[in-house]
Amino acid sequence: MKRRILSVSLVFFLLASCSGSKNTVTTQKKIIPNEQSFANTITASELKTHLTIIASDDMEGRDTGSKGQKKAGNYLIAQYKKMGIPFPKGAESYYQNVPAEFMNKEYDEHLPDSENIWAFIEGSEKPDEIIVVSAHYDHVGMKNGVVYNGADDDGSGTVALLEIAQAFQKAKEQGQGPKRSILFLHMTGEEHGLYGSSYYSEHPLFPIEKTVADVNIDMIGRRDNRHSDSNYIYLIGSDYLSSDLFTICEEANAKFTQLAIDYKYNDRKDPNRFYYRSDHYNFAKHRIPVVFLFNGTHADYHKETDDVDKIEFDALSKRAQLGFTIAWELANRPTRIVVDKSGN
């Protein structure tokens, strides 16, 4: 038989092809998404889409127990269903009923029955330990036929909760679900006296002793007159009950959002007493560590002019991302945060 001699160039081509295929196989690595990639799913455009609906005239100012508030609640539930996030285990629906007699027992307001709204992502490793992320979805309704839309108060926190929940759900779908469970809790009756959070704290779905922390979001879409730009956030209460929580908030911001953290209203002697004026307080009084994210008040606070067109959506998205990264660390750190013995 005649011998066939391969040309030198063909030999080199075959060797290079084999070598390249091997390198392709060995150097391919699966990219595992981290909290930053999920935080980035919280976008200004999606927040605006939600808020344009939640703070529209159709919702009639979302007064506690009103037709408009219930309509807003239906929208929230529809979004959780769309995202594939169920109501909590042990609950019968997305509603926690808050009866009128509970809200009217202290003040003669004649409020009707209302509802907290909740959604739930179960933890993969420590499902019985609960992180609460909260915001109130009520506002002050209508006065003299004028709708008080409450775009910032607290439409901004309401839609931030939706986006934070979506980010956690996307993480779960990619195998990065939280180790501890997350309860997304939209409170009713805040404007009349923190009634929704008070009712939950007295009738908790999950044991208070298993509740690790509350990240509460109330007004994060605007700026106040103390700040020339919106690249800031007031944090209130993070160091009152847990130095761990304070550190988590500081490190999450330094690593991801780089907002200027303003602690003016964290002063226990501050006359505004904001620590006692939003839903986190009803967790704190049970010695559950809390942090309150807040942009401060402004000229449109509790006015008919608190409208969507005044929201700074880039700031809203960045502050919501901070809320997400704080909750992410609380949910995924190896050990539960410690409650300081001397905290109050």
Long-range contacts (C-beta under 8 A, 24 or more apart in sequence): 32-176, 33-171, 33-174, 33-176, 34-176, 35-171, 35-256, 35-324, 35-325, 35-328, 35-329, 36-256, 36-325, 38-167, 38-168, 38-170, 38-171, 38-176, 38-324, 38-328, 39-167, 39-256, 39-321, 39-324, 39-325, 39-328, 40-321, 41-163, 41-166, 41-167, 41-170, 42-160, 42-163, 42-164, 42-166, 42-167, 42-317, 42-320, 42-321, 42-324, 43-163, 43-317, 44-313, 44-314, 44-316, 44-317, 45-313, 46-163, 46-166, 47-159, 47-160, 47-163, 47-313, 47-316, 47-317, 47-320, 48-308, 48-311, 48-313, 50-79, 50-158, 50-159, 50-162, 50-163, 51-151, 51-155, 51-156, 51-158, 51-159, 51-221, 51-308, 51-311, 52-308, 54-137, 54-155, 54-158, 54-159, 55-149, 55-150, 55-151, 55-155, 55-307, 55-308, 56-149, 56-308, 57-147, 57-149, 59-149, 60-141, 60-142, 60-147, 61-139, 61-140, 61-141, 61-142, 61-147, 61-148, 61-149, 61-150, 62-137, 62-138, 62-139, 62-141, 62-150, 63-138, 63-139, 63-140, 63-141, 63-142, 63-191, 64-103, 64-111, 64-112, 64-114, 64-138, 64-188, 64-189, 64-191, 64-192, 64-195, 65-100, 65-111, 65-112, 65-113, 65-114, 65-188, 66-112, 66-141, 68-141, 69-114, 69-137, 69-138, 69-188, 70-115, 72-137, 72-158, 73-115, 73-117, 73-137, 73-186, 76-117, 76-137, 76-158, 76-162, 76-186, 77-117, 79-162, 80-119, 80-162, 80-165, 80-184, 83-165, 83-166, 83-169, 84-169, 85-119, 85-120, 85-121, 85-165, 85-169, 85-184, 86-119, 86-120, 87-118, 87-119, 87-120, 88-118, 88-119, 88-120, 88-183, 88-205, 88-206, 89-120, 89-122, 90-205, 90-206, 91-118, 91-120, 91-205, 94-118, 94-119, 96-199, 96-200, 96-203, 96-205, 98-188, 98-189, 98-195, 98-196, 98-199, 102-195, 102-199, 103-189, 103-192, 103-193, 103-195, 103-199, 106-193, 107-192, 107-193, 109-192, 111-189, 111-192, 111-195, 114-138, 114-188, 114-189, 114-195, 114-196, 115-188, 116-185, 116-186, 116-187, 116-188, 116-196, 116-199, 116-200, 117-185, 117-186, 117-188, 118-183, 118-184, 118-185, 118-186, 118-205, 119-165, 119-183, 119-184, 120-181, 120-182, 120-183, 120-184, 121-165, 121-168, 121-169, 121-172, 121-177, 121-178, 121-181, 121-182, 121-184, 122-181, 123-177, 123-178, 123-179, 123-180, 123-181, 123-182, 123-331, 124-177, 124-178, 124-179, 125-179, 125-180, 126-179, 126-180, 126-181, 126-336, 127-180, 127-181, 128-181, 128-206, 128-210, 129-180, 129-181, 129-210, 129-212, 129-336, 130-180, 130-181, 130-182, 130-183, 130-206, 130-210, 130-211, 130-212, 131-178, 131-180, 131-181, 131-182, 131-183, 131-212, 131-213, 131-215, 131-327, 131-330, 131-331, 132-182, 132-183, 132-185, 132-211, 132-213, 132-214, 132-215, 132-283, 132-288, 133-161, 133-164, 133-165, 133-182, 133-183, 133-184, 133-185, 133-214, 133-215, 133-216, 133-217, 133-323, 133-327, 134-161, 134-184, 134-185, 134-186, 134-187, 134-197, 134-214, 134-215, 134-216, 134-217, 134-279, 134-280, 135-160, 135-161, 135-185, 135-186, 135-187, 135-216, 135-217, 135-218, 135-279, 136-186, 136-187, 136-188, 136-189, 136-190, 136-191, 136-196, 136-197, 136-218, 136-278, 136-279, 137-186, 137-187, 137-188, 138-187, 138-188, 138-189, 138-190, 138-191, 138-192, 138-196, 139-191, 140-191, 140-302, 143-304, 146-304, 147-304, 148-302, 148-303, 148-304, 148-306, 149-304, 149-306, 149-307, 149-308, 150-306, 151-221, 151-306, 151-307, 151-308, 151-310, 151-311, 152-219, 152-220, 152-221, 152-222, 152-295, 152-298, 152-300, 152-301, 152-306, 152-310, 152-311, 153-218, 153-219, 153-301, 153-302, 153-306, 154-190, 154-217, 154-218, 154-219, 155-221, 155-308, 156-217, 156-219, 156-220, 156-221, 156-222, 156-295, 156-311, 156-316, 157-216, 157-217, 157-218, 157-219, 157-220, 157-293, 158-186, 159-316, 160-217, 160-220, 160-316, 160-319, 160-320, 160-323, 161-186, 161-217, 163-317, 163-320, 163-324, 164-320, 164-323, 164-324, 164-327, 167-324, 168-324, 168-327, 168-328, 178-328, 178-331, 178-332, 179-331, 179-332, 180-212, 180-330, 180-331, 180-332, 180-336, 181-206, 181-331, 182-327, 182-331, 187-279, 190-218, 190-278, 190-279, 194-277, 194-278, 194-279, 194-281, 194-282, 196-279, 197-279, 197-280, 197-281, 197-282, 197-283, 198-282, 200-282, 201-282, 201-283, 201-285, 201-286, 208-286, 208-288, 211-283, 211-286, 211-288, 212-288, 212-289, 212-330, 212-336, 212-337, 213-242, 213-245, 213-288, 213-289, 213-290, 213-291, 213-330, 213-337, 214-279, 214-280, 214-283, 214-284, 214-288, 214-289, 214-290, 214-291, 215-290, 215-291, 215-293, 215-323, 215-326, 215-327, 215-330, 216-278, 216-279, 216-280, 216-283, 216-290, 216-291, 216-292, 216-293, 217-293, 217-319, 217-320, 217-323, 218-278, 218-279, 218-292, 218-293, 218-294, 219-294, 219-295, 219-296, 219-297, 220-293, 220-294, 220-295, 220-315, 220-316, 220-319, 220-320, 220-323, 221-295, 221-311, 221-312, 221-313, 221-315, 221-316, 222-295, 222-298, 222-300, 222-310, 222-311, 222-312, 222-315, 223-295, 223-296, 223-298, 223-312, 223-315, 224-295, 224-296, 224-297, 224-298, 225-298, 225-299, 226-262, 226-264, 226-296, 227-262, 227-296, 230-295, 230-312, 230-314, 230-315, 231-258, 231-259, 231-260, 231-315, 231-318, 232-259, 232-260, 232-261, 232-262, 232-295, 233-259, 233-260, 233-261, 233-262, 233-293, 233-294, 233-295, 233-319, 233-322, 234-261, 234-262, 234-263, 234-264, 234-265, 234-266, 234-274, 234-292, 234-293, 234-294, 234-295, 234-296, 235-261, 235-262, 235-263, 235-266, 235-291, 235-292, 235-293, 235-294, 236-265, 236-266, 236-274, 236-275, 236-291, 236-292, 236-294, 237-266, 237-275, 237-280, 237-284, 237-290, 237-291, 237-292, 238-266, 238-289, 238-290, 238-291, 239-266, 240-275, 240-284, 240-289, 240-290, 240-343, 240-344, 241-284, 241-287, 241-288, 241-289, 241-290, 241-339, 241-340, 241-343, 241-344, 242-289, 242-337, 242-338, 242-339, 242-340, 242-343, 243-338, 243-340, 244-289, 244-337, 244-338, 245-289, 245-290, 245-291, 245-330, 245-337, 248-326, 248-329, 248-330, 248-333, 248-337, 249-291, 249-326, 251-329, 252-322, 252-325, 252-326, 252-328, 252-329, 253-322, 253-325, 255-325, 256-321, 256-322, 256-325, 257-318, 257-319, 257-321, 257-322, 257-325, 259-318, 259-319, 259-322, 265-294, 265-296, 287-339, 287-343, 289-337, 289-339, 289-343, 291-326, 293-319, 293-322, 293-323, 295-319
